[in-house]
């Protein structure tokens, strides 16, 4: 693992936002405000918060290119904003060319490319990662939702037959494909050719490239008409405002030094034993944040085996957790951390720990409280054989 998380930065995203919004009563749906910012801003924020996304290219219409390019809400992961075409496939190809021009890695045959509709602002981090991982395994993937209602084929305003829906799904985005497979498809069917493809999967199907289907997300709505916009606004408005999580961890002292604790290094104190650097305080804090966001625990994210580098700094683990929490739509709001240790004396280090934690979590320093207890001669901590920590974290809805 070269960075925080096994899937970090594995994909580039092309965001298609060049449509004509024909069914929106003349309103440019990309610019329509939701909660004080354009719908496209919500979409880009959701994508940029995903740890698997490295770079993004936005494909806009000629009419809104300048406004989108200079927008103050544009995430840093957007490297280019380019003009699209009259057909979706031409717009996607423009995005592919922009990725190829902006960095060498994006042109590599095994690079994962995701294509997402700018009009899907509720895309989740879990769905983004699910599609990206499926592309890694299978070469191409889309999210699909089973068809819930009975489907009829109609001819001349009369029911001609009932269609078996047991193997039917409705396709969503992001849709993903390895760059090399997409290049092969373009060789057979150039984007500016006579054929028209409604999505990327249709092009791949025509080239006999297998497309894997992962479970879609019913909340991943596409805004195509005013009623859809009202549903999206309502869903964003009902997101819970705050949640609380609790985390606990303990480590015995091991051989060697220095001690990593609370995001700082204390020279002259024995280190804590563990697969990572043993920072029990940051481990407890990470578990509290994951619990508050409903994202499991640190052990599942970073197993104590070959998938996690031995001795990895816990600051990297906490940074990865911060990104996961953000991708799920939450931000750390307050931290209360208690460290139990008979040795070393921690009183003069607590402020530095608070500063480090606030910096790592991008929080106001006043929202981070770190305190210590000697253990009152009780247990392994009180006997000086180890250190434990208890953390309470509050997270707030990122919107």
C-alpha positions in Angstrom: 0.0 0.0 0.0 1.6 3.2 -1.1 -1.0 5.5 0.4 -4.0 5.6 2.7 -6.3 2.9 1.4 -6.0 0.1 -1.1 -8.3 1.7 -3.7 -7.1 5.3 -3.4 -6.9 7.1 -6.7 -7.5 4.1 -8.9 -9.9 5.9 -11.3 -10.4 9.1 -13.3 -13.9 10.4 -13.9 -15.5 12.1 -16.9 -18.6 14.1 -15.8 -21.0 14.6 -18.7 -22.7 18.0 -18.3 -23.2 19.1 -21.9 -26.9 18.1 -22.4 -29.6 20.5 -23.6 -32.0 20.0 -20.6 -34.9 19.7 -23.1 -37.3 18.4 -20.4 -36.5 21.0 -17.8 -38.8 23.8 -19.1 -36.0 25.7 -20.6 -33.9 25.7 -17.4 -30.2 24.6 -17.5 -30.4 21.8 -14.9 -26.6 21.9 -14.3 -26.9 25.4 -13.0 -30.2 25.1 -11.2 -29.6 25.9 -7.4 -30.1 23.3 -4.7 -29.4 24.4 -1.2 -27.5 27.5 -2.3 -25.3 25.9 -5.0 -25.8 24.5 -8.5 -26.7 20.9 -9.0 -23.5 20.2 -10.8 -21.6 21.4 -7.7 -23.3 18.7 -5.6 -22.4 16.1 -8.2 -18.7 17.1 -8.3 -18.5 17.3 -4.5 -19.8 13.7 -4.2 -17.3 12.4 -6.7 -14.4 14.4 -5.4 -15.0 13.1 -1.9 -14.5 9.5 -3.0 -11.0 8.1 -2.2 -11.0 6.1 -5.4 -11.2 9.2 -7.6 -7.9 10.8 -8.6 -8.8 13.3 -11.4 -12.0 14.5 -13.0 -12.8 16.2 -16.3 -16.1 18.1 -16.7 -17.6 18.1 -20.2 -19.8 21.2 -20.5 -21.9 22.8 -23.3 -20.3 25.7 -25.1 -22.9 28.0 -23.5 -21.9 27.3 -19.9 -18.2 26.5 -20.4 -16.9 29.8 -19.1 -19.2 29.9 -16.1 -18.4 26.4 -15.0 -14.7 26.8 -15.6 -14.5 29.8 -13.3 -16.9 28.6 -10.6 -15.6 29.1 -7.1 -17.1 25.7 -6.0 -15.0 23.7 -8.5 -13.2 20.8 -6.7 -9.4 20.7 -7.0 -9.6 17.2 -8.5 -11.2 18.7 -11.7 -8.2 19.1 -14.0 -10.0 20.3 -17.1 -13.4 21.6 -18.3 -13.9 21.0 -22.0 -16.7 21.5 -24.5 -18.9 18.5 -25.4 -20.8 17.6 -28.5 -24.4 17.1 -29.7 -24.3 13.4 -28.8 -23.2 11.8 -25.5 -20.5 9.7 -27.1 -18.8 12.8 -28.6 -18.9 14.4 -25.2 -17.4 11.4 -23.5 -14.7 11.1 -26.2 -13.8 14.8 -25.5 -13.4 13.9 -21.8 -11.2 10.9 -22.7 -8.9 13.1 -24.8 -8.7 15.7 -22.0 -7.6 13.0 -19.6 -5.0 11.7 -22.0 -3.6 15.2 -22.5 -3.5 16.0 -18.8 -1.5 13.0 -17.5 0.3 10.0 -18.8 -1.2 7.6 -16.3 -4.7 8.3 -17.7 -3.7 6.9 -21.1 -2.4 3.6 -19.6 -4.4 0.7 -20.9 -5.3 -0.6 -17.4 -6.4 2.8 -16.1 -10.0 2.8 -14.8 -12.2 5.5 -16.4 -15.6 6.2 -14.9 -18.3 8.2 -16.8 -20.9 9.9 -14.7 -24.0 12.0 -15.4 -23.7 15.6 -14.1 -27.4 15.3 -13.3 -26.9 12.6 -10.7 -25.9 14.6 -7.6 -26.8 11.9 -5.0 -24.2 9.3 -6.1 -22.7 7.6 -3.1 -19.1 6.8 -2.3 -20.0 3.2 -1.9 -21.4 3.0 -5.4 -18.4 4.8 -6.9 -16.0 2.3 -5.3 -18.2 -0.7 -6.2 -18.1 0.2 -9.9 -14.4 1.1 -9.9 -13.4 -2.2 -8.2 -15.6 -4.2 -10.6 -13.8 -2.5 -13.5 -10.5 -3.6 -12.0 -11.7 -7.2 -11.9 -13.7 -7.5 -15.1 -12.6 -4.6 -17.4 -16.0 -2.9 -17.6 -19.0 -2.4 -15.2 -22.2 -0.5 -14.7 -24.6 -0.2 -11.8 -28.1 -1.6 -12.5 -31.4 -1.6 -10.6 -33.9 -4.5 -11.1 -37.1 -3.5 -12.8 -39.7 -3.4 -10.1 -42.9 -3.0 -12.1 -44.5 -5.1 -14.7 -43.3 -4.2 -18.2 -45.6 -4.1 -21.2 -44.7 -3.9 -24.9 -47.2 -1.5 -26.6 -48.2 -1.4 -30.3 -50.7 1.1 -31.6 -51.7 2.1 -28.1 -52.5 -1.5 -27.3 -50.7 -3.9 -25.1 -48.9 -6.4 -27.4 -47.3 -8.5 -24.7 -46.0 -8.7 -21.2 -42.2 -8.7 -21.0 -40.4 -11.0 -18.6 -38.6 -8.6 -16.3 -36.7 -11.2 -14.3 -33.4 -10.4 -16.1 -34.0 -6.7 -16.8 -32.2 -3.8 -15.0 -32.2 -0.1 -15.5 -28.7 1.3 -16.0 -27.2 4.0 -13.8 -23.9 5.9 -13.8 -21.0 5.9 -13.1 -20.3 3.5 -15.8 -16.7 2.2 -15.9 -14.2 0.7 -18.4 -10.5 0.2 -18.6 -8.9 2.9 -20.9 -7.5 0.2 -23.2 -10.9 -1.4 -23.8 -12.5 1.9 -24.5 -9.8 2.7 -27.0 -10.4 -0.6 -28.8 -14.1 0.2 -29.0 -13.4 3.6 -30.5 -11.3 2.0 -33.2 -14.3 0.0 -34.3 -16.9 2.6 -33.8 -15.4 6.2 -33.8 -17.4 8.6 -31.6 -18.2 10.8 -34.5 -19.4 7.9 -36.6 -23.0 7.3 -37.8 -23.9 5.0 -34.9 -25.5 6.5 -31.7 -25.0 4.9 -28.3 -27.3 5.8 -25.4 -24.6 5.0 -22.9 -21.0 3.6 -22.7 -22.3 0.1 -22.0 -24.1 0.0 -25.4 -20.9 0.8 -27.2 -19.1 -1.9 -25.4 -21.9 -4.4 -26.0 -21.6 -3.7 -29.8 -17.9 -4.6 -29.6 -18.7 -7.8 -27.7 -16.8 -6.5 -24.6 -18.4 -8.0 -21.5 -19.9 -5.5 -19.1 -20.3 -6.6 -15.5 -23.3 -5.4 -13.5 -23.1 -4.4 -9.9 -26.1 -3.5 -7.7 -27.3 0.1 -8.3 -28.5 2.6 -5.7 -32.2 3.6 -5.7 -31.1 7.0 -4.3 -28.8 7.7 -7.3 -31.5 9.7 -9.1 -31.0 11.3 -12.5 -32.6 14.7 -12.8 -34.4 14.9 -16.2 -37.5 16.9 -15.4 -38.7 19.3 -12.7 -40.3 16.6 -10.6 -36.9 14.8 -10.3 -35.4 18.1 -9.1 -37.9 18.4 -6.3 -37.2 14.8 -5.2 -33.4 15.5 -5.1 -34.0 18.7 -3.1 -36.1 16.8 -0.6 -33.6 14.0 -0.2 -30.7 16.5 0.4 -32.9 18.4 2.9 -33.7 15.3 5.1 -30.1 14.2 5.7 -29.5 13.7 9.4 -27.6 16.7 10.9 -25.4 15.0 13.6 -24.4 11.6 14.8 -22.1 10.3 17.6 -19.6 7.5 17.7 -17.4 5.9 20.4 -14.0 4.3 19.9 -11.7 2.4 22.2 -8.2 0.9 21.7 -5.3 -0.3 23.9 -1.8 -1.4 23.1 1.0 -2.8 25.4 4.4 -1.4 25.3 6.9 -3.1 23.0 10.6 -2.9 22.4 12.2 0.2 21.0 11.2 3.8 20.8 9.9 6.5 20.2 6.3 6.6 21.2 3.7 7.6 18.6 0.6 8.9 20.4 -2.2 11.3 19.6 -0.6 12.1 16.2 2.8 13.2 17.6 6.1 11.5 18.4 7.4 11.5 22.0 11.1 10.8 22.0 12.6 8.8 24.8 9.3 7.0 25.6 8.8 3.3 24.6 6.8 2.6 21.5 3.5 0.7 21.6 3.3 -2.7 20.1 1.1 -3.2 17.0 0.9 -3.9 13.3 1.0 -0.1 12.7 2.9 2.4 14.8 0.6 1.5 17.7 -1.0 4.9 18.2 -3.9 3.8 20.4 -5.3 7.4 20.6 -5.6 7.8 16.9 -7.0 4.2 16.5 -9.7 5.0 19.1 -10.5 8.2 17.3 -10.7 6.5 13.9 -13.1 3.9 15.3 -15.3 6.7 16.8 -15.5 8.5 13.5 -16.2 5.3 11.5 -18.9 4.4 14.0 -20.5 7.8 13.9 -20.7 7.6 10.1 -21.9 4.0 10.1 -18.8 2.7 8.2 -17.6 -0.2 10.3 -14.3 -0.2 12.1 -10.6 0.4 11.6 -9.7 -3.3 11.6 -11.9 -4.0 8.6 -10.5 -1.0 6.7 -6.9 -1.8 7.6 -6.5 -5.4 8.5 -3.5 -6.4 10.6 -2.0 -8.5 7.8 -0.1 -8.1 4.5 -2.7 -5.8 3.1 -1.6 -3.1 5.5 2.1 -2.2 5.6 3.7 -3.1 8.9 4.6 0.0 10.9 2.3 2.3 8.9 1.9 5.7 10.6 -1.5 6.0 12.3 -1.7 9.6 10.9 -2.1 8.0 7.5 -4.8 5.7 8.8 -6.7 8.6 10.4 -6.4 10.6 7.1 -7.9 7.7 5.2 -10.8 7.5 7.7 -11.4 11.2 7.4 -11.7 10.8 3.6 -14.1 7.9 4.0 -16.3 9.8 6.4 -16.3 12.7 4.0 -17.2 10.5 1.1 -20.2 9.2 3.1 -21.5 12.8 3.5 -20.1 13.6 7.0 -17.5 15.8 8.6 -16.0 15.7 12.1 -17.7 18.3 14.3 -16.2 17.6 17.7 -13.7 15.3 19.4 -13.3 14.3 23.0 -10.3 12.0 23.6 -9.1 10.5 26.9 -5.8 8.7 27.1 -5.1 6.4 30.0 -1.4 5.9 30.8 0.7 5.8 33.9 3.8 6.5 31.8 5.1 8.7 30.3 3.6 11.9 31.7 1.4 13.4 29.0 0.3 16.7 30.4 2.8 18.8 28.5 2.0 16.9 25.2 -1.8 17.2 25.2 -1.9 20.6 23.4 0.4 19.3 20.6 -1.8 16.2 20.3 -4.9 18.5 19.9 -3.1 20.6 17.3 -2.1 17.5 15.3 -5.6 15.9 15.4 -7.3 19.2 14.4 -4.9 19.5 11.5 -5.4 15.9 10.4 -9.2 16.1 10.5 -9.3 19.7 9.2 -11.2 20.9 12.2 -11.3 24.0 14.3 -8.8 23.6 17.2 -11.5 24.5 19.7 -13.6 21.5 18.7 -10.8 19.0 19.7 -10.4 18.1 23.4 -7.6 15.8 24.5 -7.1 14.8 28.2 -5.1 12.2 30.1 -5.5 10.0 33.1 -2.8 8.1 35.0 -5.0 5.0 35.3 -5.0 5.2 39.2 -2.8 2.1 39.4 -5.5 0.0 37.9 -5.0 -2.5 35.0 -2.1 -2.7 32.6 -2.3 1.1 32.0 -2.1 1.9 35.7 0.8 -0.6 36.0 2.7 1.1 33.2 2.5 -1.9 30.8 0.5 -0.1 28.1 -1.7 2.7 27.0 -5.4 2.8 26.2 -7.7 5.5 24.8 -11.4 6.3 24.6 -12.7 8.7 22.0 -16.2 10.2 21.5 -16.7 11.8 18.0 -19.5 13.8 16.7 -20.0 14.1 12.9 -22.3 16.5 11.1 -23.9 16.3 7.7 -21.4 17.6 5.1 -24.1 19.5 3.3 
